[in-house]
C-alpha cells in the first residue's frame, strides 16, 4: 500500500544520493542557461563527471521569453550545427539566420544534458569559490531561499577540477574573485551590437583564472564586450568551446 512517508523517503533518498555523488566533480557548472547546458552536455557525453548548479527554480536562463515575450529565438549559420546536434527544429529566415522555438530549445537542451549524464541542482546558489594555491578548486553552495532571506546558515562545499561561470550578464561567480582582489575588474557588457557580441562571446570564452572558465554573457561581461539580445548561436558555441578545451586538459 502506498504511504506518504514512502514517497518522502523515495524523494529524499534519490536526491541525496545524487548530491553525495556530486560532492566531488570533474566540472562544476554554475548557471543552467544555454551556454552552461551546452557545455554540460558535451562534457558528460564524453564521460566527464559534471553537475550544474542553478539558483533559480527553473532552468534555461533567458531562453524562455525569446524577445519581449515572443518565445522564438534566432541562431546564425555558424551555430546551426549545434541545433542539429541537439535535434532542435528550426526554419530559415533571410540570409543565414534560423528561427527556433524558445520552449523547445530550453527543454531540449535540458533533456539532452541530463540524458548525457549531467546532474542538475536547481534552487542551489553558489555563494563563494574554493581557491587553493592560486587555483579555483571548488564551489561553496547554499539553498537559494537561505541566501534570499539572509539567514546565517553555513554552506557546503563541492570540489571540482574545473568550474565554469555560466551565470550570464552579472558574471556572479567571477565576482567572488573580484571581491577578494584575485582579479582586477569586471567591466560589464557593452551596448547592443549583435554581430560583434556574437563573435566576441566565443572569442572571450576561456580560462579567466586558474581552474575557472567563463562562458556566454559572463565571458562578455568580463571582457566589456557588447550584448546581443535574443540571438543564441554565440551562447551555444561558447558552451561547446569551453567543454572542448576542458576535455583536452582532462585528457
C-alpha positions as CSV (number, residue, x, y, z in Angstrom):
1,X,0.0,0.0,0.0
2,X,1.3,3.5,-0.9
3,X,2.2,5.5,2.1
4,X,3.1,9.2,2.3
5,X,6.3,8.5,4.2
6,X,7.5,6.2,1.4
7,X,7.0,9.0,-1.2
8,X,9.0,11.3,1.0
9,X,11.7,8.7,1.6
10,X,12.0,8.0,-2.2
11,X,12.5,11.7,-3.0
12,X,14.9,12.4,-0.2
13,X,17.0,9.2,-0.8
14,X,17.2,9.8,-4.5
15,X,18.1,13.4,-4.2
16,X,20.8,12.9,-1.5
17,X,22.3,10.1,-3.4
18,X,22.8,12.4,-6.3
19,X,24.1,15.2,-4.1
20,X,26.6,12.9,-2.3
21,X,27.8,11.6,-5.7
22,X,28.3,15.1,-6.9
23,X,30.4,16.5,-4.0
24,X,33.5,15.6,-6.0
25,X,33.3,16.5,-9.7
26,X,35.4,16.9,-12.7
27,X,33.5,20.0,-13.7
28,X,31.0,22.2,-11.7
29,X,29.0,24.5,-13.9
30,X,27.2,27.4,-12.3
31,X,24.2,28.6,-14.2
32,X,21.8,26.4,-16.2
33,X,21.4,28.9,-19.1
34,X,22.2,27.9,-22.7
35,X,26.0,28.0,-22.6
36,X,26.0,26.1,-19.3
37,X,23.7,23.4,-20.5
38,X,25.6,23.0,-23.8
39,X,28.9,22.8,-22.0
40,X,27.5,20.2,-19.6
41,X,26.1,18.1,-22.5
42,X,29.5,17.9,-24.3
43,X,31.4,17.2,-21.1
44,X,29.1,14.5,-19.8
45,X,28.7,12.9,-23.3
46,X,32.5,12.4,-23.2
47,X,32.5,10.8,-19.8
48,X,33.3,13.8,-17.6
49,X,31.6,13.9,-14.2
50,X,29.6,17.1,-14.4
51,X,26.9,18.9,-12.4
52,X,25.1,22.2,-13.0
53,X,24.1,24.4,-10.1
54,X,21.2,26.8,-10.8
55,X,20.0,29.3,-8.2
56,X,16.5,29.7,-9.7
57,X,13.7,27.2,-9.6
58,X,13.7,26.9,-13.4
59,X,16.5,26.3,-15.8
60,X,17.1,27.8,-19.3
61,X,18.3,31.3,-18.4
62,X,17.0,33.9,-20.8
63,X,15.8,31.5,-23.5
64,X,12.1,31.1,-22.4
65,X,10.9,34.6,-23.2
66,X,12.7,34.9,-26.6
67,X,12.4,38.7,-27.1
68,X,9.7,40.7,-25.3
69,X,7.9,37.5,-24.5
70,X,7.8,36.4,-28.2
71,X,9.0,32.9,-27.5
72,X,11.2,32.4,-30.5
73,X,15.0,32.7,-30.8
74,X,17.4,33.2,-33.7
75,X,20.6,31.3,-34.4
76,X,23.1,32.1,-37.1
77,X,24.5,29.8,-39.8
78,X,27.8,29.1,-37.9
79,X,25.9,27.7,-34.9
80,X,23.2,25.7,-36.8
81,X,25.2,22.5,-36.3
82,X,24.6,22.8,-32.5
83,X,20.8,22.8,-33.1
84,X,21.3,19.8,-35.3
85,X,23.4,18.0,-32.6
86,X,20.5,18.5,-30.1
87,X,17.8,17.8,-32.6
88,X,16.1,21.2,-32.2
89,X,13.8,22.1,-35.1
90,X,14.3,25.4,-36.9
91,X,13.3,27.2,-40.1
92,X,15.4,29.5,-42.3
93,X,14.8,33.2,-42.2
94,X,16.6,35.6,-44.5
95,X,20.3,35.3,-45.2
96,X,22.0,32.8,-42.8
97,X,19.5,33.1,-39.9
98,X,17.4,30.4,-38.4
99,X,14.4,30.7,-36.1
100,X,13.8,28.1,-33.4
101,X,11.1,27.7,-30.7
102,X,12.3,29.1,-27.4
103,X,10.4,26.5,-25.4
104,X,11.6,23.6,-27.4
105,X,15.2,24.9,-27.2
106,X,15.2,25.3,-23.4
107,X,13.5,21.9,-22.7
108,X,15.6,20.0,-25.3
109,X,18.9,21.5,-24.0
110,X,18.0,20.4,-20.5
111,X,16.8,16.9,-21.5
112,X,19.8,16.2,-23.7
113,X,22.2,17.4,-21.0
114,X,20.5,15.2,-18.3
115,X,20.3,12.2,-20.6
116,X,24.1,12.6,-21.3
117,X,24.7,12.3,-17.6
118,X,24.7,15.9,-16.2
119,X,23.2,16.2,-12.7
120,X,21.2,19.5,-12.3
121,X,20.7,21.0,-8.8
122,X,18.2,23.9,-9.0
123,X,17.4,26.2,-6.1
124,X,21.1,25.9,-5.1
125,X,23.1,29.1,-5.1
126,X,26.9,29.3,-5.3
127,X,27.9,31.8,-2.6
128,X,31.7,31.5,-2.9
129,X,34.5,29.7,-4.6
130,X,37.1,27.4,-3.1
131,X,40.6,28.7,-4.0
132,X,43.7,26.7,-3.1
133,X,47.3,27.6,-4.1
134,X,46.1,30.2,-6.5
135,X,43.6,27.9,-8.3
136,X,39.8,27.5,-8.2
137,X,39.2,24.0,-6.9
138,X,35.5,24.0,-6.0
139,X,32.4,25.9,-5.1
140,X,30.6,26.8,-1.9
141,X,26.8,26.1,-2.1
142,X,23.7,27.0,-0.1
143,X,20.0,26.9,-0.7
144,X,18.7,29.8,-2.6
145,X,15.9,30.6,0.0
146,X,18.6,30.8,2.6
147,X,20.5,33.3,0.6
148,X,17.3,35.3,-0.3
149,X,16.3,35.6,3.3
150,X,19.9,36.3,4.5
151,X,19.8,33.6,7.2
152,X,23.1,32.9,8.9
153,X,23.4,29.2,7.7
154,X,26.8,27.8,6.9
155,X,27.2,26.3,3.4
156,X,28.5,23.1,2.0
157,X,31.4,22.7,-0.5
158,X,31.8,20.8,-3.7
159,X,35.3,20.0,-5.0
160,X,35.9,20.3,-8.8
161,X,38.8,20.1,-11.1
162,X,37.3,22.9,-13.1
163,X,34.5,25.4,-12.5
164,X,32.5,27.2,-15.3
165,X,30.9,30.6,-14.7
166,X,27.8,30.5,-16.9
167,X,25.8,33.0,-14.8
168,X,25.1,35.4,-17.6
169,X,25.2,39.2,-17.6
170,X,26.2,39.5,-14.0
171,X,29.2,37.1,-14.1
172,X,28.4,36.4,-10.4
173,X,30.9,33.6,-9.9
174,X,33.8,35.6,-11.2
175,X,32.6,38.4,-8.9
176,X,33.7,36.3,-5.9
177,X,37.3,36.6,-7.2
178,X,36.9,40.3,-7.8
179,X,35.6,40.8,-4.2
180,X,38.8,39.3,-2.9
181,X,41.1,41.1,-5.2
182,X,42.1,38.0,-7.2
183,X,41.0,39.6,-10.5
184,X,41.2,43.3,-11.3
185,X,37.8,44.2,-12.7
186,X,34.6,43.1,-14.3
187,X,33.8,45.9,-16.8
188,X,30.3,44.6,-17.6
189,X,28.8,44.1,-21.0
190,X,28.7,47.0,-23.5
191,X,25.8,48.3,-25.5
192,X,23.9,46.2,-28.1
193,X,25.9,45.2,-31.2
194,X,24.7,41.8,-32.4
195,X,27.5,40.9,-34.8
196,X,30.3,41.9,-32.5
197,X,28.6,40.5,-29.5
198,X,28.1,37.1,-31.0
199,X,31.7,36.9,-32.2
200,X,33.2,38.1,-29.0
201,X,31.1,35.8,-26.8
202,X,33.0,32.9,-28.3
203,X,36.4,34.7,-28.5
204,X,36.3,35.6,-24.8
205,X,35.3,32.1,-23.7
206,X,38.4,31.0,-21.9
207,X,40.0,30.3,-18.5
208,X,39.8,33.6,-16.8
209,X,41.6,32.4,-13.6
210,X,43.3,29.1,-13.0
211,X,40.6,26.5,-12.8
212,X,37.7,28.9,-13.7
213,X,36.2,29.3,-17.2
214,X,33.6,31.8,-18.3
215,X,31.0,31.2,-21.0
216,X,28.2,33.1,-22.6
217,X,27.3,36.5,-21.4
218,X,29.6,36.1,-18.3
219,X,32.5,35.9,-20.8
220,X,31.4,39.2,-22.5
221,X,30.8,40.9,-19.1
222,X,34.3,40.1,-18.0
223,X,35.7,41.5,-21.3
224,X,33.4,44.5,-21.6
225,X,32.1,43.2,-24.9
226,X,28.7,44.1,-26.4
227,X,25.4,42.4,-25.6
228,X,23.5,40.8,-28.4
229,X,19.9,40.2,-27.5
230,X,17.8,37.1,-28.5
231,X,20.3,35.5,-30.9
232,X,21.7,32.4,-29.2
233,X,24.3,31.0,-31.5
234,X,27.2,32.5,-29.6
235,X,25.9,31.1,-26.4
236,X,25.8,27.6,-27.9
237,X,29.3,27.9,-29.4
238,X,30.7,29.4,-26.2
239,X,29.5,26.4,-24.1
240,X,30.9,23.9,-26.6
241,X,34.2,25.7,-26.8
242,X,34.7,25.7,-23.0
243,X,33.7,22.0,-22.9
244,X,36.2,21.0,-25.6
245,X,39.0,23.0,-24.1
246,X,38.4,21.3,-20.7
247,X,38.1,17.9,-22.3
248,X,41.6,18.4,-23.8
249,X,43.0,19.4,-20.4
250,X,41.4,16.4,-18.6
251,X,42.9,14.1,-21.2
